[in-house]
């Protein structure tokens, strides 16, 4: 447990009164605003707010989602007794792809990588930030110098949005409630490999969603694993050892948030 406590990739939530966990948003700011209103009516000092990754992509309001996340952060921190560490943002597959997009010149096969990302949500993100994907494909085919100029242009577009760069550099890979004699919960983006310790999961936390369905026992030392994105889009699913909160936001479905006890037991589900 010492290893986790000393690793800033993972956020310890301590022993909060309650946790409010928000599933994947996927560029739908309208639903996010509705859910934020519901959370604001409930959140109180001693609680934690955890966003489970995948903020942008697929939906057509990626830019607006980042703005709303930053605005709501300020509103929550204005509540007397709330602290910056009470709010946690997890890294998801969409955030990983944004990082890859800005470093595309270092990819082994930039054309195929870009085409894959465009079909996986990046097309909607790039449209939201007035970035032309066709320019990127052309630049990738022309070579590293042309592609480097294009990725610099992307970074410049992102910098135009106040707070974007800071937001993108403050994501944790996972979060967990304090492990002691009580039950504990682990929060991830999409999944994990049940056979590996948390410190060795790396990008499996956002790419290995399929293994989540096959978990037959608790992922020790945690009693429950809670995720925000299901690549199968099978809706909200709850059992004794896992909770999948994805309501299909960004794909025509709802945005889901859960009120959770420190043990991982869910006492309320909200949808927008």
C-alpha positions as CSV (number, residue, x, y, z in Angstrom):
1,X,0.0,0.0,0.0
2,X,2.9,2.3,0.6
3,X,3.7,2.1,-3.1
4,X,0.3,3.6,-4.0
5,X,0.5,6.3,-1.4
6,X,3.8,7.5,-2.8
7,X,2.7,7.4,-6.5
8,X,1.1,10.5,-7.7
9,X,-0.5,8.7,-10.7
10,X,-3.0,7.3,-8.2
11,X,-5.2,9.5,-6.0
12,X,-6.1,8.5,-2.5
13,X,-9.6,9.7,-1.6
14,X,-9.0,9.0,2.1
15,X,-12.2,8.2,4.0
16,X,-14.8,10.7,2.7
17,X,-18.3,11.0,3.9
18,X,-19.6,10.3,0.3
19,X,-18.2,10.1,-3.2
20,X,-19.9,11.5,-6.3
21,X,-18.6,9.7,-9.4
22,X,-19.4,11.0,-12.9
23,X,-19.2,8.6,-15.8
24,X,-17.8,9.3,-19.3
25,X,-19.1,12.6,-20.7
26,X,-17.9,12.3,-24.3
27,X,-18.5,15.8,-25.4
28,X,-22.1,16.3,-24.2
29,X,-22.1,19.5,-22.3
30,X,-25.9,19.8,-22.1
31,X,-26.2,16.6,-20.1
32,X,-23.1,17.6,-18.0
33,X,-24.7,20.9,-17.0
34,X,-27.9,19.1,-15.9
35,X,-25.9,16.6,-13.8
36,X,-23.8,19.3,-12.3
37,X,-26.9,21.0,-11.1
38,X,-28.0,17.8,-9.3
39,X,-24.6,17.3,-7.7
40,X,-24.3,20.9,-6.5
41,X,-27.6,20.4,-4.6
42,X,-26.1,17.4,-2.8
43,X,-22.3,17.8,-2.4
44,X,-21.0,19.0,1.0
45,X,-17.7,19.4,2.8
46,X,-16.2,15.9,3.5
47,X,-17.4,14.6,0.2
48,X,-15.3,13.8,-2.9
49,X,-16.1,14.4,-6.6
50,X,-14.5,12.0,-9.0
51,X,-14.8,12.3,-12.8
52,X,-14.1,8.9,-14.5
53,X,-12.4,10.1,-17.7
54,X,-13.4,10.5,-21.3
55,X,-14.5,14.2,-21.2
56,X,-14.3,14.9,-24.9
57,X,-14.9,13.2,-28.2
58,X,-17.9,11.7,-30.0
59,X,-20.3,14.5,-28.9
60,X,-20.1,17.9,-30.6
61,X,-19.5,20.0,-27.4
62,X,-15.9,19.0,-26.4
63,X,-14.8,22.6,-26.0
64,X,-17.8,23.5,-23.9
65,X,-17.4,20.4,-21.7
66,X,-13.9,21.5,-20.6
67,X,-15.2,25.0,-19.9
68,X,-18.1,23.6,-17.8
69,X,-15.7,21.3,-15.9
70,X,-13.5,24.3,-14.9
71,X,-16.5,26.5,-14.1
72,X,-18.1,23.8,-11.9
73,X,-14.7,23.2,-10.1
74,X,-14.7,26.9,-9.1
75,X,-18.3,26.7,-7.9
76,X,-17.6,23.6,-5.8
77,X,-14.5,25.1,-4.3
78,X,-16.4,28.2,-3.3
79,X,-18.5,26.0,-0.9
80,X,-17.1,26.6,2.6
81,X,-15.0,23.7,3.7
82,X,-14.4,22.2,0.2
83,X,-10.7,21.8,-0.8
84,X,-8.9,21.3,-4.2
85,X,-8.0,17.7,-3.4
86,X,-11.7,16.9,-3.0
87,X,-12.0,16.9,-6.8
88,X,-10.3,14.2,-8.9
89,X,-10.1,13.8,-12.7
90,X,-9.2,10.4,-14.1
91,X,-7.4,9.9,-17.4
92,X,-9.4,8.0,-20.0
93,X,-8.9,6.8,-23.6
94,X,-10.0,10.2,-25.0
95,X,-7.4,12.0,-22.9
96,X,-4.7,9.5,-24.0
97,X,-5.6,10.1,-27.6
98,X,-5.3,13.9,-27.2
99,X,-1.8,13.3,-25.9
100,X,-1.0,11.1,-28.8
101,X,-2.5,13.7,-31.2
102,X,-0.1,16.4,-30.0
103,X,2.9,14.0,-30.3
104,X,1.8,12.3,-33.6
105,X,5.2,12.9,-35.3
106,X,6.8,10.4,-32.9
107,X,4.3,7.6,-33.8
108,X,5.7,4.7,-35.9
109,X,2.7,4.8,-38.3
110,X,1.2,8.3,-38.0
111,X,-1.3,8.0,-40.8
112,X,-2.9,4.8,-39.5
113,X,-2.8,6.1,-35.9
114,X,-4.6,9.3,-36.9
115,X,-7.2,7.5,-39.0
116,X,-7.9,5.2,-36.0
117,X,-8.2,8.1,-33.6
118,X,-10.5,10.0,-36.0
119,X,-12.9,7.0,-35.9
120,X,-12.6,6.8,-32.1
121,X,-13.8,10.3,-31.1
122,X,-11.0,12.6,-32.2
123,X,-12.9,13.8,-35.3
124,X,-15.6,15.4,-33.0
125,X,-12.9,16.9,-30.7
126,X,-11.0,18.4,-33.6
127,X,-14.1,19.9,-35.1
128,X,-14.8,21.5,-31.8
129,X,-11.4,23.1,-31.8
130,X,-11.4,24.1,-35.5
131,X,-8.7,21.6,-36.3
132,X,-8.8,20.1,-39.8
133,X,-8.2,16.4,-39.8
134,X,-7.5,16.3,-43.6
135,X,-4.6,18.7,-43.0
136,X,-3.3,16.2,-40.5
137,X,-3.6,13.2,-42.8
138,X,-1.8,15.2,-45.6
139,X,0.9,16.3,-43.1
140,X,1.4,12.7,-41.9
141,X,1.9,11.5,-45.5
142,X,4.4,14.3,-46.3
143,X,6.8,13.4,-43.4
144,X,8.0,14.3,-40.0
145,X,8.7,18.1,-40.6
146,X,5.2,18.7,-42.0
147,X,3.6,16.7,-39.3
148,X,5.5,18.5,-36.6
149,X,4.3,21.9,-37.9
150,X,0.8,20.5,-37.8
151,X,1.0,19.2,-34.2
152,X,2.4,22.6,-33.1
153,X,-0.7,24.2,-34.7
154,X,-2.9,21.9,-32.7
155,X,-1.1,22.8,-29.5
156,X,-1.7,26.5,-30.3
157,X,-5.4,25.9,-30.8
158,X,-5.6,24.2,-27.4
159,X,-3.7,27.0,-25.7
160,X,-6.4,29.4,-26.8
161,X,-8.8,27.9,-24.4
162,X,-8.1,29.1,-20.9
163,X,-7.3,26.3,-18.5
164,X,-7.1,23.6,-21.1
165,X,-3.4,22.8,-20.7
166,X,-3.5,22.9,-16.9
167,X,-6.6,20.6,-16.9
168,X,-5.0,18.1,-19.2
169,X,-1.9,17.8,-17.0
170,X,-3.8,17.1,-13.8
171,X,-5.3,13.6,-14.5
172,X,-4.8,10.6,-12.3
173,X,-4.8,7.0,-13.6
174,X,-7.1,5.7,-10.8
175,X,-8.5,6.8,-7.4
176,X,-9.2,4.7,-4.3
177,X,-10.7,5.0,-0.9
178,X,-8.4,4.4,2.1
179,X,-7.6,0.7,2.6
180,X,-8.0,-0.3,6.3
181,X,-10.3,-2.6,8.2
182,X,-13.3,-1.2,6.3
183,X,-14.3,-2.0,2.7
184,X,-12.5,0.0,0.0
185,X,-13.3,1.0,-3.6
186,X,-11.2,1.6,-6.7
187,X,-12.2,4.0,-9.4
188,X,-11.0,3.5,-13.0
189,X,-11.9,4.8,-16.4
190,X,-12.7,1.6,-18.4
191,X,-11.2,-1.6,-16.9
192,X,-8.1,-3.4,-15.7
193,X,-6.2,-6.7,-15.9
194,X,-7.4,-8.6,-12.8
195,X,-4.1,-10.5,-12.8
196,X,-1.8,-7.4,-12.4
197,X,-1.3,-5.1,-9.4
198,X,-2.6,-1.6,-9.8
199,X,1.0,-0.2,-10.2
200,X,1.5,-2.3,-13.3
201,X,-1.8,-1.6,-15.1
202,X,-0.5,1.4,-17.1
203,X,-2.8,2.1,-20.1
204,X,-4.9,-1.0,-19.4
205,X,-7.0,1.3,-17.2
206,X,-8.5,2.9,-20.3
207,X,-8.0,0.3,-23.0
208,X,-8.7,-3.0,-21.3
209,X,-12.4,-2.7,-20.8
210,X,-13.3,-6.2,-21.9
211,X,-11.6,-7.9,-18.9
212,X,-13.9,-6.0,-16.6
213,X,-16.8,-8.2,-17.7
214,X,-14.9,-11.3,-16.8
215,X,-14.1,-10.4,-13.2
216,X,-15.2,-13.4,-11.0
217,X,-13.9,-12.1,-7.7
218,X,-12.9,-8.8,-6.0
219,X,-9.7,-7.1,-7.2
220,X,-7.8,-7.2,-4.0
221,X,-7.0,-5.3,-1.8
222,X,-10.1,-3.5,-3.1
223,X,-13.6,-4.8,-2.5
224,X,-15.2,-3.0,-5.4
225,X,-14.1,-1.5,-8.8
226,X,-16.2,1.3,-10.3
227,X,-15.7,2.5,-13.9
228,X,-17.1,5.2,-16.1
229,X,-16.9,3.7,-19.6
230,X,-18.0,0.5,-21.1
231,X,-16.7,-0.2,-24.6
232,X,-19.6,-2.6,-25.2
233,X,-22.2,0.1,-24.3
234,X,-24.3,-2.3,-22.3
235,X,-25.6,0.4,-19.9
236,X,-25.4,0.7,-16.1
237,X,-24.5,-2.6,-14.4
238,X,-24.0,-3.2,-10.7
239,X,-23.0,-6.2,-8.7
240,X,-21.1,-6.9,-5.5
241,X,-17.6,-6.5,-6.9
242,X,-18.0,-4.1,-9.9
243,X,-20.1,-1.1,-11.0
244,X,-20.2,0.1,-14.6
245,X,-21.8,3.6,-14.7
246,X,-21.8,4.3,-18.4
247,X,-25.2,5.3,-19.6
248,X,-24.0,5.9,-23.2
249,X,-23.4,9.7,-23.0
250,X,-22.0,11.0,-26.3
251,X,-23.6,8.0,-28.1
252,X,-27.3,9.1,-27.6
253,X,-27.6,7.8,-24.1
254,X,-27.6,9.5,-20.7
255,X,-24.9,10.8,-18.4
256,X,-24.8,9.0,-15.1
257,X,-23.4,9.9,-11.7
258,X,-23.5,7.8,-8.6
259,X,-23.5,8.7,-4.9
260,X,-21.2,6.2,-3.3
261,X,-20.3,5.3,0.3
262,X,-16.6,5.0,1.2
263,X,-17.1,1.2,1.1
264,X,-18.1,1.4,-2.6
265,X,-21.8,0.8,-2.0
266,X,-24.0,2.9,-4.2
267,X,-26.8,4.7,-2.5
268,X,-28.0,7.0,-5.4
269,X,-27.9,7.0,-9.2
270,X,-28.6,10.2,-11.1
271,X,-29.1,10.6,-14.8
272,X,-29.2,13.6,-17.2
